[in-house]
Amino acid sequence: MDLYWVTKAGADPLAYFEKYPGRFKMWHVKDMGTEGKFASVGNGTIDFEEILAKKEESGMLCYMVEQNMTFTMKPLEAIKVSPEGLKKIGFE
């Protein structure tokens, strides 16, 4: 599941986990800024802590992080921010 695009579409990832438990083996983790644009993980509006709390229900086995254009940071700055955001949220 691409958590950014599900959220951007106005859907709730948790509702999908409940409706289709165990089907979301891999998560695509990207964050969204207040304007709906990409943000470094942990600097946006997606509630990853709440989503991560449901990882067993979702079936998540692994995740990947993609750093798209952030608009407010240079690429090499942005790529340093997401790993710290992941740690703060609780991703291992």
Secondary structure, 3 states (H helix, E strand, C coil): CEHHHHHHCCCCHHHHHHHCCCCCCEEEECEECCCCCEECCCCCCCCHHHHHCCHHHHCCCEEEECCCCCCCCCHHHHHHHHHHHHHHHCCC
